[in-house]
Amino acid sequence: MGEVLFYDAVGGFIGLRIALWVTNVIVHIVFAVGVFQDAKDRTLCFANPLVWTAATLIGGPLLAVGYWLVHSSKLALAADESVS
């Protein structure tokens, strides 16, 4: 009792679950800040920087990969290319 990683018969390891949740929140925040830093100085597709940031805050790394695919990967059109 009193340990951080104590076992609850119903919920399992509560301390471990809390640590994983906090880590997940931190990862989402870090990716959202990274997307915002990149998006604020770029011409964006689909949405403005705040929408991309909010979506990444909710979706985490998966949405950050989507942002990268749309804006930074070789799949993205260059800024001077036009769609034919």
C-alpha positions in Angstrom: 0.0 0.0 0.0 1.3 3.5 -0.8 3.4 2.3 -3.7 3.1 4.0 -7.0 2.5 0.8 -8.9 0.0 -0.9 -6.7 -2.4 -3.6 -7.9 -6.1 -3.0 -7.8 -8.2 -6.2 -8.1 -10.6 -4.6 -10.5 -8.5 -2.2 -12.5 -5.1 -3.8 -12.7 -1.9 -1.8 -12.1 -3.3 1.7 -11.5 0.1 3.4 -11.3 1.2 1.9 -14.6 -2.0 2.9 -16.3 -1.6 6.5 -15.1 2.0 6.6 -16.2 1.0 5.4 -19.7 -1.8 7.9 -19.9 0.5 10.8 -18.9 3.1 9.6 -21.5 0.4 9.5 -24.1 -0.7 13.1 -23.3 2.9 14.3 -23.5 3.4 12.6 -26.9 0.3 14.2 -28.3 1.3 17.6 -27.0 4.8 17.3 -28.5 3.5 16.3 -31.9 0.9 19.1 -31.9 3.5 21.7 -31.0 5.8 20.4 -33.8 2.9 20.5 -36.3 2.1 24.1 -35.2 5.7 25.2 -35.5 5.9 23.8 -39.1 2.4 24.9 -40.1 2.6 28.5 -39.1 5.1 29.4 -41.8 3.7 27.3 -44.6 0.9 27.4 -47.2 -1.4 24.6 -46.0 -3.8 22.2 -47.6 -7.3 21.6 -46.2 -7.1 23.7 -43.0 -5.3 26.5 -41.2 -2.5 25.9 -38.6 -4.8 25.9 -35.6 -7.0 23.2 -37.1 -4.0 21.0 -37.9 -2.7 21.6 -34.4 -6.0 20.7 -32.7 -6.4 17.6 -34.9 -2.9 16.5 -34.0 -3.5 17.1 -30.4 -6.5 14.8 -30.6 -5.1 12.3 -33.1 -1.4 12.3 -32.0 1.3 10.7 -34.1 -1.2 9.2 -36.6 -2.4 12.7 -37.6 1.1 14.0 -37.5 2.0 11.4 -40.1 -1.0 12.5 -42.1 0.2 16.1 -41.9 3.6 15.1 -43.0 2.3 13.1 -46.0 0.2 16.0 -47.2 2.7 18.7 -46.7 6.3 17.5 -46.5 6.7 14.1 -48.2 7.5 13.4 -51.8 3.9 12.6 -52.3 3.0 16.3 -51.7 3.1 18.7 -54.6 5.9 21.3 -54.6 4.7 24.8 -53.9 5.4 25.9 -57.5 3.7 22.8 -59.1 0.1 23.0 -60.3 -2.4 20.3 -60.6 -3.1 19.5 -64.2 
